[in-house]
Amino acid sequence: MLPINTMYTRLINSFSFFALYFKIVTWYQSKQSSRSIFFSFLFSRSIMASFSASPSFVIPNITSLVSVKLEGHNYLNWTTQFIPALKSHNLLSIVDGSEACPTQFLVDSTGKLTSDINPTYLVWQKNDQFILAWLNATLDEKVLSSVYGLTTSTQVWNALATRFAPQSHSTIINLKRQLQTLQQGNKSCSDHLLTGKHLSDQLSAVAKLIDNEDLISYIVGGLNPIFTTFITSISFTTRDQPISFDAFQAELLNYKQLLEA
């Protein structure tokens, strides 16, 4: 138990604190406009402190996610690695422009802009600059020099697409042709599946999506004659009810095992 003189000291200090507190409150009540400005300042500072203490995103080492530097001719390979890196960190929407930059300042209840910084604007700007750093770090020196002066990730992304995507047009046509004329030949069943999926993924990376049904059709059409029974069965099964690629792959590999049993 505390000594009696210590208890009295603490009690007196408590009364002194509350007395000071009520004096401050009374003074601010008589200064309505000053109090409003003071608390608005404190609120703005608290938002900034909270934002600084809790970053929305910690940037990883991009070289562990994207192993190639963009030189121009390898644009498809570069985007094939870069897009999944963006998706895995929920950042693709910033690059492709679907998530617009928020307004810099907050608005009050009447819809008028205030001088208070919008926290979501700060988060967006921080993430955008992280992506910009990623992009610049994966560009060849000559390509990097072509985007000097561009200050947002969207500007750089679009500039690269404008410059190199047309060069990839012939590559896209070639990929589609390879997929449409896919033949198993001497490849194993697993390799045949992987080849078709890889071609489809390369096309998807440049926004040339291949429908699941089309992909399955191309793979089935290239199977060796030994799979004729399977082809008939899967065609009948998927006539009214589409099947996912994963389910199709499992069915094909299971049939292959039956043939080998």
ZALOLUM-817755 format. One line per field, with one value per residue (C-alpha): residue number from 1; residue in one letter; x negated, y negated, z. Coordinates in steps of 0.05 Angstrom, whole numbers, plus 5000, padded with zeros to 4 digits. Example, Ala and Ser with C-alpha at 12.3 -4.5 7.8 and 13.67 -1.06 7.14 Angstrom:
num: [1_2]
residuo: [A_S]
x: [4754_4727]
y: [5090_5021]
z: [5156_5143]
***
This chain:
num: [1_2_3_4_5_6_7_8_9_10_11_12_13_14_15_16_17_18_19_20_21_22_23_24_25_26_27_28_29_30_31_32_33_34_35_36_37_38_39_40_41_42_43_44_45_46_47_48_49_50_51_52_53_54_55_56_57_58_59_60_61_62_63_64_65_66_67_68_69_70_71_72_73_74_75_76_77_78_79_80_81_82_83_84_85_86_87_88_89_90_91_92_93_94_95_96_97_98_99_100_101_102_103_104_105_106_107_108_109_110_111_112_113_114_115_116_117_118_119_120_121_122_123_124_125_126_127_128_129_130_131_132_133_134_135_136_137_138_139_140_141_142_143_144_145_146_147_148_149_150_151_152_153_154_155_156_157_158_159_160_161_162_163_164_165_166_167_168_169_170_171_172_173_174_175_176_177_178_179_180_181_182_183_184_185_186_187_188_189_190_191_192_193_194_195_196_197_198_199_200_201_202_203_204_205_206_207_208_209_210_211_212_213_214_215_216_217_218_219_220_221_222_223_224_225_226_227_228_229_230_231_232_233_234_235_236_237_238_239_240_241_242_243_244_245_246_247_248_249_250_251_252_253_254_255_256_257_258_259_260_261]
residuo: [M_L_P_I_N_T_M_Y_T_R_L_I_N_S_F_S_F_F_A_L_Y_F_K_I_V_T_W_Y_Q_S_K_Q_S_S_R_S_I_F_F_S_F_L_F_S_R_S_I_M_A_S_F_S_A_S_P_S_F_V_I_P_N_I_T_S_L_V_S_V_K_L_E_G_H_N_Y_L_N_W_T_T_Q_F_I_P_A_L_K_S_H_N_L_L_S_I_V_D_G_S_E_A_C_P_T_Q_F_L_V_D_S_T_G_K_L_T_S_D_I_N_P_T_Y_L_V_W_Q_K_N_D_Q_F_I_L_A_W_L_N_A_T_L_D_E_K_V_L_S_S_V_Y_G_L_T_T_S_T_Q_V_W_N_A_L_A_T_R_F_A_P_Q_S_H_S_T_I_I_N_L_K_R_Q_L_Q_T_L_Q_Q_G_N_K_S_C_S_D_H_L_L_T_G_K_H_L_S_D_Q_L_S_A_V_A_K_L_I_D_N_E_D_L_I_S_Y_I_V_G_G_L_N_P_I_F_T_T_F_I_T_S_I_S_F_T_T_R_D_Q_P_I_S_F_D_A_F_Q_A_E_L_L_N_Y_K_Q_L_L_E_A]
x: [5000_4974_4954_5007_4964_4953_5028_5042_4988_5019_5089_5066_5031_5094_5136_5084_5087_5163_5165_5116_5156_5222_5188_5163_5231_5266_5217_5226_5302_5296_5253_5295_5257_5189_5209_5235_5169_5129_5167_5167_5091_5086_5132_5090_5026_5056_5074_5004_4973_5018_5001_4926_4930_4969_4943_4990_4938_4866_4830_4795_4734_4761_4703_4729_4795_4774_4710_4704_4690_4733_4691_4749_4748_4765_4826_4872_4825_4818_4893_4904_4863_4881_4956_4960_4914_4962_5023_4993_4986_5053_5019_5040_5100_5054_5012_5069_5106_5168_5152_5149_5107_5151_5159_5101_5144_5204_5272_5317_5390_5411_5367_5315_5240_5203_5129_5125_5086_5126_5092_5114_5078_5014_5021_5035_4976_4929_4951_4946_4874_4857_4882_4844_4780_4796_4805_4741_4701_4721_4706_4644_4602_4623_4696_4691_4665_4729_4774_4734_4782_4841_4863_4918_4919_4978_4940_4880_4923_4962_4899_4867_4930_4935_4863_4855_4924_4930_4863_4894_4954_4920_4900_4973_4995_4942_4964_5036_5016_4974_5033_5084_5039_5014_4995_4974_4927_4870_4885_4913_4985_4961_4914_4970_5014_4958_4942_5014_5021_4955_4976_5043_5008_4961_5021_5058_4998_5009_5084_5099_5141_5155_5221_5216_5261_5217_5154_5182_5205_5136_5103_5154_5148_5073_5075_5048_5098_5089_5133_5192_5237_5221_5233_5302_5318_5295_5331_5396_5385_5372_5426_5476_5432_5364_5306_5249_5178_5156_5212_5196_5123_5140_5186_5134_5078_5123_5141_5067_5054_5109_5076_5010_5040]
y: [5000_4929_4883_4832_4772_4803_4813_4741_4717_4757_4732_4660_4669_4700_4641_4594_4630_4629_4556_4539_4582_4546_4479_4498_4524_4461_4417_4455_4453_4377_4380_4422_4405_4415_4481_4505_4487_4520_4586_4586_4580_4636_4681_4668_4683_4747_4772_4759_4794_4854_4857_4853_4906_4955_4958_4991_5029_5051_5056_5122_5133_5132_5172_5232_5226_5202_5236_5200_5129_5099_5088_5081_5147_5185_5143_5204_5241_5179_5166_5240_5233_5162_5167_5224_5185_5126_5171_5207_5140_5112_5057_5071_5024_4965_4981_4995_4933_4967_4939_4864_4819_4793_4719_4689_4653_4675_4643_4618_4635_4583_4613_4557_4572_4563_4554_4624_4675_4736_4799_4842_4794_4804_4880_4879_4833_4877_4940_4907_4886_4956_4984_4930_4952_5025_5006_4965_5020_5071_5029_5034_4970_4951_4963_4926_4864_4863_4852_4796_4742_4788_4783_4836_4910_4905_4857_4904_4966_4935_4906_4975_5007_4955_4965_5041_5072_5059_5094_5153_5156_5207_5247_5248_5273_5327_5348_5354_5395_5441_5451_5463_5514_5547_5621_5670_5709_5740_5699_5731_5716_5670_5632_5624_5593_5547_5523_5503_5469_5432_5404_5383_5349_5311_5284_5267_5227_5178_5175_5227_5273_5343_5372_5437_5473_5451_5471_5540_5546_5531_5581_5636_5623_5636_5701_5764_5816_5860_5810_5815_5847_5793_5739_5767_5772_5702_5671_5704_5684_5610_5603_5573_5559_5524_5553_5516_5525_5557_5608_5622_5631_5680_5720_5724_5746_5798_5826_5829_5870_5919_5928_5945_5993]
z: [5000_4983_5040_5059_5039_4969_4961_4979_4930_4873_4890_4890_4824_4795_4817_4788_4721_4716_4737_4681_4633_4648_4641_4572_4550_4576_4539_4473_4481_4481_4418_4371_4307_4339_4369_4301_4268_4324_4322_4246_4249_4300_4257_4195_4232_4261_4191_4167_4227_4218_4144_4158_4213_4169_4098_4050_4011_4022_3956_3943_3900_3829_3801_3840_3802_3733_3709_3641_3622_3568_3505_3456_3419_3483_3500_3504_3551_3594_3601_3614_3677_3696_3694_3745_3791_3788_3798_3858_3893_3871_3830_3759_3764_3775_3714_3666_3688_3716_3785_3775_3820_3878_3890_3929_3981_4023_4014_4069_4081_4029_3975_3977_3976_4041_4054_4086_4046_4023_4054_3995_3949_3987_3985_3910_3896_3937_3902_3834_3848_3872_3805_3767_3803_3785_3712_3707_3742_3689_3628_3586_3586_3515_3530_3596_3560_3518_3579_3612_3637_3646_3719_3729_3719_3670_3626_3622_3613_3555_3523_3523_3495_3440_3420_3425_3420_3344_3335_3371_3323_3279_3341_3363_3295_3299_3369_3346_3286_3330_3377_3321_3287_3350_3341_3395_3349_3390_3452_3514_3534_3590_3544_3493_3547_3572_3501_3489_3557_3548_3480_3510_3569_3523_3484_3549_3572_3514_3524_3470_3514_3490_3513_3553_3504_3446_3482_3497_3425_3398_3445_3430_3356_3360_3399_3367_3338_3400_3437_3388_3440_3490_3438_3423_3497_3516_3456_3479_3552_3536_3484_3534_3595_3587_3625_3659_3633_3699_3695_3622_3638_3694_3649_3593_3640_3673_3604_3587_3650_3631_3563_3596_3647]
***
